[in-house]
Amino acid sequence: MKDKLKGKISFWRVDPTELETLDEWTEFLDAIIHGPNLVLERNGNLILVENPVVEKARIAEIGRGMKIEIYSKEHSPPHFHVLSSEIDASFRIDDCTHLAGKIRSSADYKKIKYWHRHAKPILIEKWNSMRSTDCLVGLYKDV
């Protein structure tokens, strides 16, 4: 299998015990970084999993180009995305903590938090409806 996958982006599918040279290890790392996969942490262990095509669910779209989305294949913690010309950021579903990305101002963040307070049940419902049975993140659970 190793020789069949050499030079391809799917080289990450090779069993690491088959790698022999530094060049093969380098190719393996390149395939992990650029391939369609994720590395997740579960119980302190790193797991490499295939990341198939991501489905997007548009929760809402506001007339001025703002979109609220949740994706089918995601990482922990459960979160949603806010996209517009000024915002491209993700937020936790449980408490609306800003996880990553850009927000134009603290005023915009306050507005997102206000919206979240009322929209949280819809976000939870959509997150849970998009989890496949083999999803490592799993369903949203209030802690």
For each residue, the residues with C-beta under 8 A, 3 or more apart:
1: 4 5 13 14 15 18
2: 5 6 14 15 18 19 24
3: 6
4: 1
5: 1 2 8 10 11 13 14
6: 2 3 11 27
7: 11 27
8: 5 11 31
9: 12 31 34 35 36
10: 5 13 31 35
11: 5 6 7 8 14 27 28 30 31 35
12: 9 28 31 32 35 37 48
13: 1 5 10
14: 1 2 5 11 18 19 28
15: 1 2 18
16: 19 28
17:
18: 1 2 14 15
19: 2 14 16 24 25 28
20: 24
21: 24 25
22: 25 26
23: 26 27
24: 2 19 20 21 27 28
25: 19 21 22 28 29
26: 22 23 29 30
27: 6 7 11 23 24 30 31
28: 11 12 14 16 19 24 25 31 32
29: 25 26 32 33
30: 11 26 27 33 34
31: 8 9 10 11 12 27 28 34 35
32: 12 28 29 35 37 39 48
33: 29 30
34: 9 30 31
35: 9 10 11 12 31 32
36: 9 50 51 52
37: 12 32 48 49 50 51
38: 48 49 51 73 75
39: 32 46 47 48 49
40: 46 47 49 75 76 136 137
41: 44 45 46 47
42: 45 47 136
43:
44: 41
45: 41 42
46: 39 40 41
47: 39 40 41 42 136
48: 12 32 37 38 39
49: 37 38 39 40 136
50: 36 37
51: 36 37 38 54 73
52: 36 73
53:
54: 51 71 72 73
55: 71 72 73 130
56: 69 70 71 72
57: 69 70 71 72 126 129 130
58: 61 67 68 69
59: 68 69 70 80 119 122 123 126
60: 66 67 68 119
61: 58 66 67 68
62: 65 66 67
63:
64: 84
65: 62 84 85
66: 60 61 62 82 83 84 87
67: 58 60 61 62 81 82 83 84
68: 58 59 60 61 80 81 82 83 119
69: 56 57 58 59 80 81 83
70: 56 57 59 74 79 80 81 123 126 127 130
71: 54 55 56 57 74 81 130
72: 54 55 56 57 130 131 132
73: 38 51 52 54 55 135
74: 70 71 78 79 137
75: 38 40 137
76: 40 137
77: 92 93 94 99 137
78: 74 92 93 94 124 127 137 140
79: 70 74 90 91 92 93 99
80: 59 68 69 70 90 91 93 123 127
81: 67 68 69 70 71 88 89 90 91 101
82: 66 67 68 87 88 89 90 91 112
83: 66 67 68 69 87 88
84: 64 65 66 67 87 88
85: 65
86: 103 104 108
87: 66 82 83 84 101 102 103 104 108 112
88: 81 82 83 84 101 102
89: 81 82 98 99 100 101 102 103
90: 79 80 81 82 98 99 100 101
91: 79 80 81 82 96 97 98 99 112 116
92: 77 78 79 95 96 97 99
93: 77 78 79 80 96 120 123 124 127 140
94: 77 78 97 140 142 143
95: 92
96: 91 92 93 112 113 116 117
97: 91 92 94
98: 89 90 91 101 103 109
99: 77 79 89 90 91 92
100: 89 90
101: 81 87 88 89 90 98
102: 87 88 89
103: 86 87 89 98 106 108 109 112
104: 86 87 108
105: 108 109
106: 103 109 110
107: 110 111
108: 86 87 103 104 105 111 112
109: 98 103 105 106 112 113
110: 106 107 113 114
111: 107 108 114 115
112: 82 87 91 96 103 108 109 115 116
113: 96 109 110 116 117
114: 110 111 117 118
115: 111 112 118 119
116: 91 96 112 113 119 120 123
117: 96 113 114 120
118: 114 115
119: 59 60 68 115 116 122 123
120: 93 116 117 123 124
121: 124 125
122: 59 119 125 126
123: 59 70 80 93 116 119 120 126 127
124: 78 93 120 121 127 128 140
125: 121 122 128 129
126: 57 59 70 122 123 129 130
127: 70 78 80 93 123 124 130 131 139 140
128: 124 125 131 139 140
129: 57 125 126
130: 55 57 70 71 72 126 127
131: 72 127 128 135 137 138 139
132: 72 135
133:
134:
135: 73 131 132 138
136: 40 42 47 49
137: 40 74 75 76 77 78 131
138: 131 135 141
139: 127 128 131
140: 78 93 94 124 127 128
141: 138
142: 94
143: 94
